[in-house]
Amino acid sequence: MSVIYGLIPGMILLGLVSVLVFFWAVRNGQYEDMEGPAHRILDDDDMNGSAKQPPEER
């Protein structure tokens, strides 16, 4: 039972730190462009023409 007296404040502190980190990330624009990386990974091969050629022709 005495362990709970240490765990409860630890959980509250960890929760507060998590909320502060989340608000910091939102304020600094970490969640601004959620679709960009998903579309960019599909377009990477189109930018480099050498990726479509067989290795012996490079």
All heavy atoms as TSV, in Angstrom:
chain	resi	resn	atom	element	x	y	z
A	1	MET	N	N	0.824	-1.205	0.000
A	1	MET	CA	C	0.000	0.000	0.000
A	1	MET	C	C	0.857	1.254	0.000
A	1	MET	O	O	0.453	2.264	-0.574
A	1	MET	CB	C	-0.917	-0.043	1.235
A	1	MET	CG	C	-1.923	1.050	1.270
A	1	MET	SD	S	-3.123	0.799	-0.036
A	1	MET	CE	C	-4.159	2.158	0.244
A	2	SER	N	N	2.033	1.183	0.577
A	2	SER	CA	C	2.885	2.381	0.629
A	2	SER	C	C	3.475	2.702	-0.751
A	2	SER	O	O	3.887	3.834	-0.987
A	2	SER	CB	C	4.003	2.194	1.642
A	2	SER	OG	O	4.859	1.138	1.249
A	3	VAL	N	N	3.514	1.724	-1.633
A	3	VAL	CA	C	4.029	1.963	-2.980
A	3	VAL	C	C	3.093	2.898	-3.749
A	3	VAL	O	O	3.536	3.723	-4.557
A	3	VAL	CB	C	4.194	0.620	-3.727
A	3	VAL	CG1	C	4.570	0.841	-5.168
A	3	VAL	CG2	C	5.224	-0.239	-3.030
A	4	ILE	N	N	1.799	2.792	-3.481
A	4	ILE	CA	C	0.815	3.639	-4.174
A	4	ILE	C	C	1.055	5.107	-3.868
A	4	ILE	O	O	0.833	5.955	-4.736
A	4	ILE	CB	C	-0.606	3.201	-3.767
A	4	ILE	CG1	C	-1.048	2.115	-4.709
A	4	ILE	CG2	C	-1.572	4.338	-3.750
A	4	ILE	CD1	C	-2.480	1.726	-4.634
A	5	TYR	N	N	1.540	5.422	-2.683
A	5	TYR	CA	C	1.796	6.823	-2.337
A	5	TYR	C	C	2.925	7.416	-3.176
A	5	TYR	O	O	3.011	8.634	-3.323
A	5	TYR	CB	C	2.113	6.957	-0.847
A	5	TYR	CG	C	0.957	6.549	0.034
A	5	TYR	CD1	C	1.140	5.645	1.080
A	5	TYR	CD2	C	-0.314	7.055	-0.176
A	5	TYR	CE1	C	0.085	5.264	1.888
A	5	TYR	CE2	C	-1.372	6.675	0.623
A	5	TYR	CZ	C	-1.168	5.781	1.645
A	5	TYR	OH	O	-2.205	5.404	2.444
A	6	GLY	N	N	3.763	6.600	-3.720
A	6	GLY	CA	C	4.793	7.085	-4.629
A	6	GLY	C	C	4.365	7.027	-6.078
A	6	GLY	O	O	4.797	7.842	-6.890
A	7	LEU	N	N	3.533	6.045	-6.428
A	7	LEU	CA	C	3.119	5.891	-7.815
A	7	LEU	C	C	2.105	6.944	-8.264
A	7	LEU	O	O	2.163	7.406	-9.408
A	7	LEU	CB	C	2.522	4.499	-8.036
A	7	LEU	CG	C	3.510	3.339	-8.031
A	7	LEU	CD1	C	2.772	2.022	-8.150
A	7	LEU	CD2	C	4.499	3.502	-9.156
A	8	ILE	N	N	1.190	7.313	-7.395
A	8	ILE	CA	C	0.160	8.288	-7.782
A	8	ILE	C	C	0.780	9.641	-8.132
A	8	ILE	O	O	0.478	10.186	-9.201
A	8	ILE	CB	C	-0.942	8.389	-6.710
A	8	ILE	CG1	C	-1.761	7.101	-6.714
A	8	ILE	CG2	C	-1.829	9.599	-6.953
A	8	ILE	CD1	C	-2.824	7.031	-5.656
A	9	PRO	N	N	1.648	10.214	-7.297
A	9	PRO	CA	C	2.276	11.477	-7.719
A	9	PRO	C	C	3.142	11.315	-8.967
A	9	PRO	O	O	3.217	12.221	-9.805
A	9	PRO	CB	C	3.136	11.887	-6.528
A	9	PRO	CG	C	2.550	11.179	-5.373
A	9	PRO	CD	C	1.992	9.909	-5.909
A	10	GLY	N	N	3.779	10.158	-9.113
A	10	GLY	CA	C	4.578	9.917	-10.311
A	10	GLY	C	C	3.723	9.881	-11.559
A	10	GLY	O	O	4.104	10.415	-12.603
A	11	MET	N	N	2.562	9.240	-11.484
A	11	MET	CA	C	1.655	9.192	-12.632
A	11	MET	C	C	1.106	10.567	-12.967
A	11	MET	O	O	0.972	10.925	-14.143
A	11	MET	CB	C	0.509	8.219	-12.359
A	11	MET	CG	C	0.925	6.779	-12.369
A	11	MET	SD	S	-0.446	5.627	-12.209
A	11	MET	CE	C	-1.064	6.024	-10.579
A	12	ILE	N	N	0.778	11.349	-11.949
A	12	ILE	CA	C	0.279	12.709	-12.182
A	12	ILE	C	C	1.362	13.561	-12.829
A	12	ILE	O	O	1.105	14.306	-13.781
A	12	ILE	CB	C	-0.231	13.330	-10.867
A	12	ILE	CG1	C	-1.500	12.608	-10.416
A	12	ILE	CG2	C	-0.479	14.824	-11.031
A	12	ILE	CD1	C	-1.987	13.013	-9.043
A	13	LEU	N	N	2.592	13.442	-12.351
A	13	LEU	CA	C	3.700	14.204	-12.921
A	13	LEU	C	C	3.962	13.784	-14.365
A	13	LEU	O	O	4.144	14.635	-15.245
A	13	LEU	CB	C	4.963	14.005	-12.084
A	13	LEU	CG	C	6.203	14.745	-12.550
A	13	LEU	CD1	C	5.992	16.247	-12.413
A	13	LEU	CD2	C	7.407	14.297	-11.752
A	14	LEU	N	N	3.947	12.498	-14.637
A	14	LEU	CA	C	4.153	12.011	-15.999
A	14	LEU	C	C	3.031	12.470	-16.929
A	14	LEU	O	O	3.276	12.840	-18.075
A	14	LEU	CB	C	4.239	10.486	-16.006
A	14	LEU	CG	C	4.600	9.829	-17.326
A	14	LEU	CD1	C	5.978	10.265	-17.778
A	14	LEU	CD2	C	4.544	8.329	-17.177
A	15	GLY	N	N	1.798	12.487	-16.438
A	15	GLY	CA	C	0.672	12.976	-17.235
A	15	GLY	C	C	0.799	14.451	-17.549
A	15	GLY	O	O	0.538	14.872	-18.677
A	16	LEU	N	N	1.205	15.247	-16.570
A	16	LEU	CA	C	1.385	16.679	-16.803
A	16	LEU	C	C	2.510	16.950	-17.798
A	16	LEU	O	O	2.379	17.817	-18.669
A	16	LEU	CB	C	1.662	17.403	-15.490
A	16	LEU	CG	C	0.472	17.539	-14.548
A	16	LEU	CD1	C	0.909	18.155	-13.220
A	16	LEU	CD2	C	-0.613	18.385	-15.184
A	17	VAL	N	N	3.595	16.208	-17.688
A	17	VAL	CA	C	4.699	16.377	-18.634
A	17	VAL	C	C	4.242	16.000	-20.040
A	17	VAL	O	O	4.565	16.689	-21.012
A	17	VAL	CB	C	5.921	15.541	-18.196
A	17	VAL	CG1	C	6.964	15.456	-19.290
A	17	VAL	CG2	C	6.531	16.120	-16.929
A	18	SER	N	N	3.454	14.943	-20.161
A	18	SER	CA	C	2.954	14.526	-21.472
A	18	SER	C	C	2.057	15.598	-22.082
A	18	SER	O	O	2.143	15.884	-23.288
A	18	SER	CB	C	2.175	13.221	-21.360
A	18	SER	OG	O	2.983	12.204	-20.844
A	19	VAL	N	N	1.185	16.180	-21.295
A	19	VAL	CA	C	0.297	17.236	-21.799
A	19	VAL	C	C	1.105	18.459	-22.208
A	19	VAL	O	O	0.842	19.064	-23.262
A	19	VAL	CB	C	-0.767	17.592	-20.733
A	19	VAL	CG1	C	-1.511	18.859	-21.089
A	19	VAL	CG2	C	-1.730	16.434	-20.551
A	20	LEU	N	N	2.117	18.820	-21.433
A	20	LEU	CA	C	2.952	19.972	-21.780
A	20	LEU	C	C	3.731	19.726	-23.073
A	20	LEU	O	O	3.840	20.629	-23.909
A	20	LEU	CB	C	3.909	20.291	-20.635
A	20	LEU	CG	C	3.259	20.863	-19.382
A	20	LEU	CD1	C	4.289	21.019	-18.272
A	20	LEU	CD2	C	2.590	22.192	-19.681
A	21	VAL	N	N	4.255	18.521	-23.260
A	21	VAL	CA	C	4.978	18.207	-24.489
A	21	VAL	C	C	4.024	18.246	-25.688
A	21	VAL	O	O	4.384	18.734	-26.761
A	21	VAL	CB	C	5.679	16.837	-24.374
A	21	VAL	CG1	C	6.166	16.344	-25.713
A	21	VAL	CG2	C	6.828	16.924	-23.392
A	22	PHE	N	N	2.805	17.760	-25.517
A	22	PHE	CA	C	1.825	17.806	-26.597
A	22	PHE	C	C	1.507	19.241	-26.991
A	22	PHE	O	O	1.502	19.586	-28.176
A	22	PHE	CB	C	0.548	17.079	-26.187
A	22	PHE	CG	C	-0.557	17.212	-27.193
A	22	PHE	CD1	C	-0.503	16.516	-28.388
A	22	PHE	CD2	C	-1.636	18.043	-26.952
A	22	PHE	CE1	C	-1.512	16.652	-29.331
A	22	PHE	CE2	C	-2.640	18.181	-27.881
A	22	PHE	CZ	C	-2.582	17.483	-29.076
A	23	PHE	N	N	1.250	20.117	-26.017
A	23	PHE	CA	C	0.945	21.506	-26.339
A	23	PHE	C	C	2.143	22.215	-26.956
A	23	PHE	O	O	1.990	23.062	-27.826
A	23	PHE	CB	C	0.437	22.256	-25.105
A	23	PHE	CG	C	-1.001	21.960	-24.795
A	23	PHE	CD1	C	-1.363	21.389	-23.583
A	23	PHE	CD2	C	-1.999	22.233	-25.713
A	23	PHE	CE1	C	-2.686	21.105	-23.301
A	23	PHE	CE2	C	-3.325	21.961	-25.443
A	23	PHE	CZ	C	-3.665	21.393	-24.224
A	24	TRP	N	N	3.358	21.869	-26.527
A	24	TRP	CA	C	4.559	22.439	-27.128
A	24	TRP	C	C	4.651	22.038	-28.597
A	24	TRP	O	O	4.976	22.855	-29.451
A	24	TRP	CB	C	5.793	21.970	-26.363
A	24	TRP	CG	C	7.064	22.360	-27.034
A	24	TRP	CD1	C	7.691	23.560	-26.961
A	24	TRP	CD2	C	7.843	21.549	-27.921
A	24	TRP	NE1	N	8.824	23.537	-27.745
A	24	TRP	CE2	C	8.936	22.316	-28.344
A	24	TRP	CE3	C	7.718	20.244	-28.392
A	24	TRP	CZ2	C	9.891	21.814	-29.212
A	24	TRP	CZ3	C	8.679	19.761	-29.257
A	24	TRP	CH2	C	9.747	20.535	-29.645
A	25	ALA	N	N	4.360	20.770	-28.897
A	25	ALA	CA	C	4.433	20.282	-30.271
A	25	ALA	C	C	3.385	20.959	-31.148
A	25	ALA	O	O	3.662	21.318	-32.296
A	25	ALA	CB	C	4.253	18.769	-30.312
A	26	VAL	N	N	2.191	21.155	-30.628
A	26	VAL	CA	C	1.138	21.822	-31.396
A	26	VAL	C	C	1.516	23.279	-31.639
A	26	VAL	O	O	1.356	23.798	-32.749
A	26	VAL	CB	C	-0.216	21.715	-30.672
A	26	VAL	CG1	C	-1.248	22.616	-31.311
A	26	VAL	CG2	C	-0.696	20.272	-30.670
A	27	ARG	N	N	2.046	23.939	-30.646
A	27	ARG	CA	C	2.414	25.348	-30.784
A	27	ARG	C	C	3.552	25.540	-31.783
A	27	ARG	O	O	3.616	26.545	-32.494
A	27	ARG	CB	C	2.829	25.916	-29.423
A	27	ARG	CG	C	3.116	27.412	-29.483
A	27	ARG	CD	C	3.419	27.997	-28.135
A	27	ARG	NE	N	2.292	27.760	-27.249
A	27	ARG	CZ	C	2.392	27.705	-25.933
A	27	ARG	NH1	N	3.560	27.850	-25.358
A	27	ARG	NH2	N	1.332	27.507	-25.186
A	28	ASN	N	N	4.468	24.569	-31.883
A	28	ASN	CA	C	5.603	24.690	-32.797
A	28	ASN	C	C	5.323	24.136	-34.182
A	28	ASN	O	O	6.232	24.027	-34.988
A	28	ASN	CB	C	6.828	23.995	-32.202
A	28	ASN	CG	C	7.423	24.816	-31.086
A	28	ASN	OD1	O	7.446	26.028	-31.143
A	28	ASN	ND2	N	7.893	24.146	-30.067
A	29	GLY	N	N	4.086	23.750	-34.471
A	29	GLY	CA	C	3.702	23.369	-35.819
A	29	GLY	C	C	4.030	21.939	-36.199
A	29	GLY	O	O	4.170	21.647	-37.384
A	30	GLN	N	N	4.170	21.049	-35.260
A	30	GLN	CA	C	4.490	19.667	-35.581
A	30	GLN	C	C	3.345	18.953	-36.277
A	30	GLN	O	O	3.568	17.966	-36.973
A	30	GLN	CB	C	4.863	18.900	-34.305
A	30	GLN	CG	C	6.101	19.412	-33.635
A	30	GLN	CD	C	7.345	19.159	-34.457
A	30	GLN	OE1	O	7.486	18.097	-35.041
A	30	GLN	NE2	N	8.214	20.129	-34.530
A	31	TYR	N	N	2.125	19.421	-36.103
A	31	TYR	CA	C	0.958	18.760	-36.680
A	31	TYR	C	C	0.339	19.571	-37.808
A	31	TYR	O	O	-0.811	19.373	-38.157
A	31	TYR	CB	C	-0.099	18.509	-35.597
A	31	TYR	CG	C	0.377	17.576	-34.523
A	31	TYR	CD1	C	0.705	18.048	-33.258
A	31	TYR	CD2	C	0.489	16.225	-34.768
A	31	TYR	CE1	C	1.150	17.187	-32.278
A	31	TYR	CE2	C	0.927	15.354	-33.798
A	31	TYR	CZ	C	1.251	15.845	-32.556
A	31	TYR	OH	O	1.689	14.992	-31.590
A	32	GLU	N	N	1.090	20.464	-38.419
A	32	GLU	CA	C	0.541	21.325	-39.459
A	32	GLU	C	C	0.247	20.567	-40.752
A	32	GLU	O	O	-0.812	20.692	-41.315
A	32	GLU	CB	C	1.505	22.476	-39.759
A	32	GLU	CG	C	1.603	23.501	-38.646
A	32	GLU	CD	C	0.324	24.272	-38.451
A	32	GLU	OE1	O	-0.344	24.602	-39.433
A	32	GLU	OE2	O	-0.014	24.538	-37.290
A	33	ASP	N	N	1.197	19.806	-41.243
A	33	ASP	CA	C	1.051	19.136	-42.538
A	33	ASP	C	C	1.038	17.629	-42.321
A	33	ASP	O	O	2.068	16.978	-42.346
A	33	ASP	CB	C	2.193	19.537	-43.464
A	33	ASP	CG	C	2.034	18.962	-44.853
A	33	ASP	OD1	O	0.907	18.577	-45.211
A	33	ASP	OD2	O	3.029	18.913	-45.587
A	34	MET	N	N	-0.142	17.077	-42.141
A	34	MET	CA	C	-0.252	15.645	-41.887
A	34	MET	C	C	-0.311	14.839	-43.182
A	34	MET	O	O	-0.015	13.660	-43.202
A	34	MET	CB	C	-1.501	15.351	-41.049
A	34	MET	CG	C	-1.458	15.976	-39.667
A	34	MET	SD	S	-0.113	15.386	-38.677
A	34	MET	CE	C	-0.701	13.783	-38.232
A	35	GLU	N	N	-0.694	15.447	-44.300
A	35	GLU	CA	C	-0.841	14.736	-45.562
A	35	GLU	C	C	0.414	14.819	-46.436
A	35	GLU	O	O	0.602	13.979	-47.306
A	35	GLU	CB	C	-2.036	15.296	-46.350
A	35	GLU	CG	C	-3.362	15.078	-45.668
A	35	GLU	CD	C	-3.746	13.612	-45.608
A	35	GLU	OE1	O	-3.441	12.876	-46.566
A	35	GLU	OE2	O	-4.334	13.207	-44.599
A	36	GLY	N	N	1.254	15.793	-46.222
A	36	GLY	CA	C	2.417	15.999	-47.076
A	36	GLY	C	C	3.357	14.810	-47.150
A	36	GLY	O	O	3.697	14.358	-48.253
A	37	PRO	N	N	3.832	14.270	-46.034
A	37	PRO	CA	C	4.747	13.132	-46.113
A	37	PRO	C	C	4.121	11.903	-46.769
A	37	PRO	O	O	4.817	11.155	-47.447
A	37	PRO	CB	C	5.094	12.847	-44.658
A	37	PRO	CG	C	4.874	14.125	-43.949
A	37	PRO	CD	C	3.741	14.785	-44.677
A	38	ALA	N	N	2.837	11.703	-46.613
A	38	ALA	CA	C	2.181	10.547	-47.233
A	38	ALA	C	C	2.179	10.672	-48.750
A	38	ALA	O	O	2.324	9.679	-49.462
A	38	ALA	CB	C	0.752	10.416	-46.713
A	39	HIS	N	N	2.037	11.879	-49.264
A	39	HIS	CA	C	2.042	12.080	-50.718
A	39	HIS	C	C	3.467	12.153	-51.251
A	39	HIS	O	O	3.735	11.751	-52.374
A	39	HIS	CB	C	1.287	13.347	-51.094
A	39	HIS	CG	C	-0.173	13.267	-50.781
A	39	HIS	ND1	N	-1.026	12.462	-51.482
A	39	HIS	CD2	C	-0.920	13.873	-49.821
A	39	HIS	CE1	C	-2.248	12.572	-50.971
A	39	HIS	NE2	N	-2.204	13.437	-49.965
A	40	ARG	N	N	4.384	12.689	-50.454
A	40	ARG	CA	C	5.762	12.846	-50.895
A	40	ARG	C	C	6.452	11.503	-51.107
A	40	ARG	O	O	7.282	11.359	-52.001
A	40	ARG	CB	C	6.540	13.656	-49.858
A	40	ARG	CG	C	7.358	14.741	-50.475
A	40	ARG	CD	C	8.022	15.614	-49.442
A	40	ARG	NE	N	7.000	16.328	-48.684
A	40	ARG	CZ	C	7.018	16.468	-47.365
A	40	ARG	NH1	N	7.983	15.975	-46.649
A	40	ARG	NH2	N	6.061	17.131	-46.752
A	41	ILE	N	N	6.129	10.506	-50.299
A	41	ILE	CA	C	6.777	9.206	-50.453
A	41	ILE	C	C	6.362	8.530	-51.753
A	41	ILE	O	O	7.129	7.760	-52.330
A	41	ILE	CB	C	6.479	8.308	-49.229
A	41	ILE	CG1	C	7.436	7.139	-49.208
A	41	ILE	CG2	C	5.053	7.833	-49.240
A	41	ILE	CD1	C	7.445	6.387	-47.907
A	42	LEU	N	N	5.188	8.851	-52.258
A	42	LEU	CA	C	4.741	8.283	-53.529
A	42	LEU	C	C	5.404	8.962	-54.718
A	42	LEU	O	O	5.534	8.369	-55.782
A	42	LEU	CB	C	3.224	8.400	-53.649
A	42	LEU	CG	C	2.420	7.641	-52.590
A	42	LEU	CD1	C	0.953	7.967	-52.729
A	42	LEU	CD2	C	2.675	6.150	-52.685
A	43	ASP	N	N	5.830	10.206	-54.560
A	43	ASP	CA	C	6.412	10.972	-55.657
A	43	ASP	C	C	7.927	10.898	-55.707
A	43	ASP	O	O	8.533	11.450	-56.609
A	43	ASP	CB	C	5.995	12.436	-55.552
A	43	ASP	CG	C	4.503	12.604	-55.768
A	43	ASP	OD1	O	3.920	11.752	-56.447
A	43	ASP	OD2	O	3.947	13.586	-55.254
A	44	ASP	N	N	8.594	10.259	-54.771
A	44	ASP	CA	C	10.051	10.232	-54.728
A	44	ASP	C	C	10.657	9.577	-55.961
A	44	ASP	O	O	11.668	10.032	-56.476
A	44	ASP	CB	C	10.540	9.508	-53.480
A	44	ASP	CG	C	10.504	10.402	-52.258
A	44	ASP	OD1	O	10.361	11.623	-52.416
A	44	ASP	OD2	O	10.642	9.877	-51.157
A	45	ASP	N	N	10.090	8.502	-56.474
A	45	ASP	CA	C	10.649	7.815	-57.636
A	45	ASP	C	C	10.516	8.636	-58.910
A	45	ASP	O	O	11.314	8.491	-59.834
A	45	ASP	CB	C	9.982	6.455	-57.832
A	45	ASP	CG	C	10.389	5.467	-56.759
A	45	ASP	OD1	O	11.445	5.667	-56.139
A	45	ASP	OD2	O	9.635	4.507	-56.552
A	46	ASP	N	N	9.527	9.492	-58.992
A	46	ASP	CA	C	9.331	10.299	-60.191
A	46	ASP	C	C	10.376	11.395	-60.324
A	46	ASP	O	O	10.650	11.860	-61.418
A	46	ASP	CB	C	7.941	10.923	-60.198
A	46	ASP	CG	C	6.860	9.865	-60.297
A	46	ASP	OD1	O	7.161	8.770	-60.779
A	46	ASP	OD2	O	5.725	10.144	-59.877
A	47	MET	N	N	10.975	11.816	-59.232
A	47	MET	CA	C	11.958	12.895	-59.268
A	47	MET	C	C	13.289	12.423	-59.849
A	47	MET	O	O	14.008	13.181	-60.465
A	47	MET	CB	C	12.196	13.445	-57.859
A	47	MET	CG	C	11.039	14.193	-57.304
A	47	MET	SD	S	11.469	14.776	-55.670
A	47	MET	CE	C	10.002	15.628	-55.235
A	48	ASN	N	N	13.624	11.176	-59.648
A	48	ASN	CA	C	14.915	10.662	-60.069
A	48	ASN	C	C	14.719	9.709	-61.239
A	48	ASN	O	O	14.211	8.624	-61.082
A	48	ASN	CB	C	15.590	9.956	-58.894
A	48	ASN	CG	C	17.026	9.619	-59.189
A	48	ASN	OD1	O	17.523	9.891	-60.270
A	48	ASN	ND2	N	17.695	9.033	-58.223
A	49	GLY	N	N	15.146	10.108	-62.439
A	49	GLY	CA	C	14.958	9.284	-63.619
A	49	GLY	C	C	15.831	8.040	-63.613
A	49	GLY	O	O	15.525	7.046	-64.254
A	50	SER	N	N	16.965	8.058	-62.891
A	50	SER	CA	C	17.865	6.914	-62.888
A	50	SER	C	C	17.303	5.744	-62.098
A	50	SER	O	O	17.774	4.624	-62.233
A	50	SER	CB	C	19.229	7.308	-62.320
A	50	SER	OG	O	19.087	7.677	-60.972
A	51	ALA	N	N	16.302	5.956	-61.288
A	51	ALA	CA	C	15.733	4.866	-60.497
A	51	ALA	C	C	14.930	3.903	-61.379
A	51	ALA	O	O	14.740	2.748	-61.023
A	51	ALA	CB	C	14.832	5.418	-59.397
A	52	LYS	N	N	14.480	4.365	-62.549
A	52	LYS	CA	C	13.667	3.517	-63.437
A	52	LYS	C	C	14.531	2.680	-64.361
A	52	LYS	O	O	14.067	1.740	-64.956
A	52	LYS	CB	C	12.713	4.382	-64.245
A	52	LYS	CG	C	11.692	5.089	-63.397
A	52	LYS	CD	C	10.805	5.948	-64.234
A	52	LYS	CE	C	9.819	6.682	-63.362
A	52	LYS	NZ	N	8.960	7.583	-64.122
A	53	GLN	N	N	15.800	3.025	-64.512
A	53	GLN	CA	C	16.683	2.304	-65.420
A	53	GLN	C	C	17.285	1.106	-64.714
A	53	GLN	O	O	17.523	1.139	-63.518
A	53	GLN	CB	C	17.803	3.213	-65.895
A	53	GLN	CG	C	17.299	4.405	-66.684
A	53	GLN	CD	C	18.437	5.350	-67.005
A	53	GLN	OE1	O	19.545	5.182	-66.535
A	53	GLN	NE2	N	18.137	6.367	-67.800
A	54	PRO	N	N	17.577	0.042	-65.441
A	54	PRO	CA	C	18.289	-1.091	-64.832
A	54	PRO	C	C	19.669	-0.683	-64.364
A	54	PRO	O	O	20.249	0.279	-64.894
A	54	PRO	CB	C	18.370	-2.104	-65.969
A	54	PRO	CG	C	17.354	-1.690	-66.965
A	54	PRO	CD	C	17.158	-0.218	-66.801
A	55	PRO	N	N	20.260	-1.373	-63.411
A	55	PRO	CA	C	21.560	-0.959	-62.848
A	55	PRO	C	C	22.694	-0.906	-63.862
A	55	PRO	O	O	23.586	-0.095	-63.743
A	55	PRO	CB	C	21.842	-2.043	-61.799
A	55	PRO	CG	C	20.542	-2.678	-61.517
A	55	PRO	CD	C	19.677	-2.500	-62.709
A	56	GLU	N	N	22.687	-1.747	-64.913
A	56	GLU	CA	C	23.801	-1.741	-65.854
A	56	GLU	C	C	23.776	-0.520	-66.773
A	56	GLU	O	O	24.786	-0.195	-67.380
A	56	GLU	CB	C	23.834	-3.024	-66.687
A	56	GLU	CG	C	22.583	-3.286	-67.514
A	56	GLU	CD	C	21.551	-4.082	-66.757
A	56	GLU	OE1	O	21.752	-4.390	-65.563
A	56	GLU	OE2	O	20.497	-4.402	-67.352
A	57	GLU	N	N	22.664	0.185	-66.899
A	57	GLU	CA	C	22.584	1.353	-67.765
A	57	GLU	C	C	22.893	2.650	-67.040
A	57	GLU	O	O	22.961	3.684	-67.648
A	57	GLU	CB	C	21.188	1.441	-68.385
A	57	GLU	CG	C	20.892	0.320	-69.341
A	57	GLU	CD	C	19.511	0.443	-69.940
A	57	GLU	OE1	O	18.832	1.469	-69.719
A	57	GLU	OE2	O	19.107	-0.490	-70.627
A	58	ARG	N	N	23.079	2.608	-65.759
A	58	ARG	CA	C	23.340	3.844	-64.980
A	58	ARG	C	C	24.707	4.386	-65.205
A	58	ARG	O	O	25.677	3.936	-65.409
A	58	ARG	CB	C	23.150	3.583	-63.487
A	58	ARG	CG	C	21.705	3.457	-63.130
A	58	ARG	CD	C	21.542	3.355	-61.648
A	58	ARG	NE	N	20.198	2.870	-61.367
A	58	ARG	CZ	C	19.793	2.516	-60.201
A	58	ARG	NH1	N	20.563	2.581	-59.175
A	58	ARG	NH2	N	18.587	2.094	-60.024
